[in-house]
Amino acid sequence: MGRPCFCVNMNHDQLCTTLLGNGSYAREEAPYKLLELTGPEAGDFLQRLSSQDVLSLTEGVVLPAAFLNAKGKLLVTAMVFRRGESFWIETQAEQSARLQELLERYHFMEKLAIHSRDFGAVQEHIAGAGSNTFVGECHWSEQADGPVLHIERRGVTFTRCHGGALVERVADGVGGEASVAPQPMTAEIAEAVRMLAGLVRVGVETEASTLALEAGLDDHCSTTKGCYTGQEIVARIHTYGHVNRKLCLLWLAGGDAIAEPVTVVEPEDEIPVGRVMHAISLTEQGMRLGLGYLPKDFQEVGTVLQLEDGGAVTVAGF
């Protein structure tokens, strides 16, 4: 097999600058939903099921979390926070029913209740210049009953207001500061920025066999808390080895969006080495941005591969 080759294409930071360097974006109906767990045993229950140390949460802090099966396979991703004695979970809307069903399935005699909460439209503002390590904060808006989440990951900043007037506040200058009005966010831009932040869509960019650490969700999994579903697999990987493949950010030549897995091959020998799981077309940039799984030998940023139809694929980050 030939050695991976390299060319000058945009890496993660350059893509962030291209998409977010000239301003921010906002949308008035972002696809996120909330669940609230109430009751004296809500924290212990969530601690046993989620990969994150939710009992360590203090008010105002948001942590990323995953829910795994007994074999460590990824089922749901979420953001968790608390208010008083209640624990709150924000998920992508397409994962909400799956998470609620999972929680109800494992809820037996615990003294808790699981509620779906809807404060109205979820408004979202996305910008660059975020932290590369996860930062999560939460407060409750004076303009609405719902929470406002501020999240930074891999250089991208997300602010989401459940039921508030966030878009107008950003346009006018949050906190009284002057601000350039955000641009309307298209579905393609929203997906591209989510991919830049490495926040996966379960079932779209993952498979039934996907491990949380294969999907780059190390910060979703506590390494210090007690037992939780799937912990043995996560701990074994951290202690004794590494995953055989990893989800990588991919720069692809322009073309149609990719909605189903497509094989990626090594250019010289055309030997299959991985798969693009999902890619969206960015017409103005003349490119596609996607996420796909590659083995360790092909994960270095700048590695050039190709699709079976000959289209170029370059690793932009992982």
C-alpha positions in Angstrom: 0.0 0.0 0.0 1.3 3.4 -0.9 2.0 6.0 1.7 -0.7 8.7 2.3 0.1 11.9 0.4 -0.5 15.5 1.4 -1.7 18.6 -0.3 -2.6 22.2 0.7 -6.3 22.2 1.6 -8.2 23.8 4.4 -7.7 22.4 7.9 -10.1 22.8 10.8 -8.9 26.2 11.8 -9.0 27.5 8.2 -12.5 26.2 7.7 -13.6 28.0 10.9 -12.1 31.2 9.6 -13.8 30.7 6.2 -17.2 30.0 7.7 -17.2 32.2 10.8 -14.4 34.7 10.3 -16.6 37.4 8.7 -19.4 37.3 11.3 -21.9 35.2 13.1 -25.1 33.4 12.3 -28.5 33.2 14.0 -31.7 31.2 13.5 -35.0 31.4 15.3 -35.9 27.7 15.4 -33.0 25.5 16.2 -33.8 21.7 16.5 -33.2 21.1 20.3 -35.4 19.8 23.0 -35.3 19.6 26.8 -36.0 16.9 29.4 -36.2 17.6 33.2 -35.6 15.0 35.8 -37.1 15.8 39.2 -37.2 14.0 42.5 -34.8 13.0 45.3 -33.2 10.2 43.3 -33.0 11.9 39.9 -29.2 12.7 40.2 -28.3 9.1 41.3 -30.4 7.7 38.5 -28.8 9.9 35.8 -25.3 9.2 37.3 -25.8 5.5 36.7 -27.0 5.8 33.1 -24.9 8.7 31.6 -21.2 8.7 31.0 -20.8 12.1 32.6 -20.3 12.9 36.3 -23.6 14.7 36.7 -23.5 14.7 40.5 -20.5 17.0 40.3 -22.6 19.6 38.5 -23.2 23.0 40.1 -25.7 25.5 38.9 -24.5 27.5 35.9 -22.3 24.7 34.5 -23.2 22.6 31.4 -21.4 19.3 30.7 -21.5 17.2 27.6 -22.7 13.6 28.2 -23.3 10.4 26.3 -25.6 7.4 27.0 -24.2 4.1 26.0 -25.3 0.5 26.0 -23.6 -2.2 28.0 -21.0 -2.8 25.2 -20.1 0.9 25.2 -21.9 1.6 21.9 -23.2 5.2 21.5 -27.0 5.6 21.9 -27.5 9.3 22.6 -25.5 12.5 23.1 -26.7 15.4 25.2 -25.8 18.5 27.3 -26.6 18.2 31.0 -27.1 20.9 33.7 -29.0 21.5 36.8 -31.3 24.0 38.5 -31.8 23.5 42.2 -32.6 19.9 42.7 -33.7 19.2 39.1 -31.4 17.8 36.4 -31.9 19.0 32.8 -30.9 17.4 29.6 -30.8 19.2 26.2 -30.6 16.9 23.1 -30.8 17.4 19.4 -34.5 17.1 18.6 -34.1 13.9 16.6 -32.5 12.2 19.6 -35.1 13.4 22.2 -37.6 10.5 21.8 -34.8 8.0 21.9 -33.4 9.4 25.1 -36.8 9.7 26.8 -37.6 6.0 25.9 -34.2 4.9 27.3 -34.8 6.8 30.6 -38.3 5.4 31.0 -37.0 1.9 30.3 -34.6 2.0 33.2 -36.9 3.9 35.5 -38.3 1.4 38.0 -38.8 2.3 41.7 -36.6 5.4 41.8 -38.2 8.4 43.3 -38.1 10.7 40.3 -40.2 11.9 37.4 -39.2 12.5 33.8 -40.7 15.6 32.0 -40.5 16.9 28.5 -40.2 20.7 28.7 -41.1 23.1 25.9 -40.6 26.9 26.3 -41.3 27.7 22.7 -38.9 28.3 19.8 -35.2 27.6 20.5 -33.2 30.5 19.1 -29.5 30.0 18.4 -26.5 32.2 17.7 -23.2 30.7 16.4 -19.9 32.4 16.1 -16.2 31.6 16.0 -13.4 32.3 18.4 -14.6 29.7 20.9 -12.4 27.5 23.2 -10.8 24.4 21.7 -11.6 22.6 25.0 -15.2 22.2 26.1 -16.8 25.2 27.9 -20.4 25.1 29.0 -22.4 27.7 30.9 -26.1 28.1 31.6 -28.4 30.8 33.0 -32.1 31.4 33.0 -33.2 34.3 30.8 -35.0 37.3 32.2 -36.9 37.5 28.8 -38.2 33.9 29.0 -38.9 31.0 31.3 -36.3 28.8 29.6 -32.6 28.3 29.9 -29.8 30.0 27.9 -26.9 27.7 27.1 -23.5 29.0 26.1 -21.3 26.2 24.7 -17.8 26.3 23.2 -16.1 23.4 21.6 -13.3 23.1 19.0 -13.2 26.8 18.3 -17.0 27.3 17.8 -19.3 29.2 20.1 -23.0 28.3 20.4 -25.6 30.3 22.4 -29.1 28.8 22.6 -32.1 30.4 24.2 -35.1 28.2 24.9 -38.1 30.5 24.4 -36.3 33.8 24.6 -35.5 36.7 22.3 -31.8 35.8 21.8 -31.6 36.7 18.1 -32.9 40.2 18.7 -30.6 40.6 21.7 -27.6 39.6 19.7 -28.5 42.0 16.9 -28.9 44.9 19.3 -25.8 44.0 21.3 -26.0 41.5 24.2 -25.3 43.3 27.5 -25.5 46.7 25.9 -22.4 46.2 23.7 -22.5 47.1 20.0 -22.7 44.1 17.8 -22.8 43.4 14.1 -26.1 41.8 13.2 -25.8 38.1 12.6 -26.4 36.6 9.2 -29.4 34.2 8.7 -28.3 30.7 9.2 -29.0 28.2 6.4 -29.4 24.5 7.1 -26.1 23.9 5.4 -24.2 26.4 7.5 -25.8 25.0 10.7 -24.7 21.5 9.7 -21.2 22.6 8.7 -20.6 24.4 12.0 -21.9 21.5 14.0 -19.4 19.3 12.2 -16.6 21.7 12.9 -17.5 21.5 16.6 -17.5 17.7 16.4 -21.0 17.4 17.8 -22.3 14.2 16.1 -25.7 13.2 14.9 -26.3 9.8 16.3 -27.7 7.5 13.6 -26.4 9.8 10.8 -22.7 10.0 11.6 -22.6 7.0 13.9 -23.7 3.3 13.5 -25.0 0.7 15.9 -21.4 -0.4 16.4 -19.9 3.0 17.1 -18.1 3.5 20.4 -18.2 7.0 22.0 -14.4 7.4 21.8 -14.5 6.5 18.1 -16.8 9.4 17.6 -14.4 11.8 19.4 -16.5 12.2 22.5 -13.8 11.8 25.1 -15.0 15.0 26.9 -18.5 13.4 27.1 -17.1 10.6 29.2 -15.9 11.0 32.8 -12.7 9.1 33.8 -13.2 9.6 37.5 -16.8 8.8 38.4 -18.2 5.5 39.6 -19.9 2.8 37.5 -22.2 3.7 34.6 -23.6 1.7 31.7 -20.8 1.1 29.2 -18.0 2.3 31.5 -16.0 -0.9 31.3 -15.4 -0.5 27.6 -14.5 3.2 27.9 -12.1 2.5 30.8 -10.5 -0.4 29.0 -9.8 1.9 26.0 -8.3 4.6 28.2 -6.2 2.2 30.1 -4.9 -0.4 27.7 -5.2 0.9 24.1 -6.9 3.0 21.6 -9.8 2.8 19.2 -9.1 1.3 15.8 -10.8 4.0 13.9 -11.9 7.6 14.6 -14.4 10.1 13.3 -12.5 12.7 11.2 -13.5 16.1 9.8 -13.2 15.8 6.0 -12.8 18.4 3.2 -14.3 17.0 0.0 -14.3 18.3 -3.5 -17.6 20.0 -4.6 -20.5 17.8 -5.4 -23.8 16.4 -4.1 -24.5 16.0 -0.4 -23.7 12.5 1.0 -26.6 11.1 3.1 -25.5 7.4 3.2 -22.1 5.9 4.0 -19.6 6.1 1.0 -16.4 4.2 0.8 -13.1 6.1 1.0 -10.1 4.6 -0.8 -6.3 5.1 -0.8 -5.5 6.9 -4.1 -2.6 4.8 -5.3 -4.0 1.3 -4.8 -7.7 2.2 -4.5 -7.9 0.0 -1.4 -10.8 0.9 0.9 -9.6 2.5 4.1 -12.7 4.1 5.6 -16.1 5.7 5.0 -17.7 9.1 4.7 -20.8 8.9 6.8 -22.3 12.3 6.0 -21.3 15.4 4.0 -23.1 18.6 3.1 -22.5 20.8 0.1 -21.2 24.3 0.6 -21.9 25.9 -2.8 -20.4 29.3 -2.1 -17.2 27.7 -1.0 -17.2 25.2 -3.9 -16.6 22.3 -1.5 -18.3 19.7 0.7 -17.7 19.2 4.4 -18.2 15.9 6.0 -17.5 13.4 8.8 -16.2 9.9 8.3 -14.3 7.1 10.0 -10.6 6.4 9.2 -8.0 4.1 10.8 -5.0 5.6 12.6 -2.6 5.5 9.6 -4.9 7.9 7.7 -6.0 10.4 10.3 -3.2 12.9 10.0 -4.4 16.3 9.0 -3.7 16.9 5.3 -3.9 13.2 4.3 -5.4 13.0 0.8 -7.7 10.1 0.0 -10.5 9.8 -2.5 -14.0 8.5 -3.0 -14.6 5.5 -5.3 -15.8 7.9 -8.0 -12.5 9.7 -7.8 -13.6 12.7 -5.8 -10.9 14.2 -3.6 -11.1 13.7 0.2 -8.7 15.5 2.6 -8.5 15.1 6.3 -9.1 18.5 7.9 -9.2 17.4 11.6 -10.1 14.7 14.1 
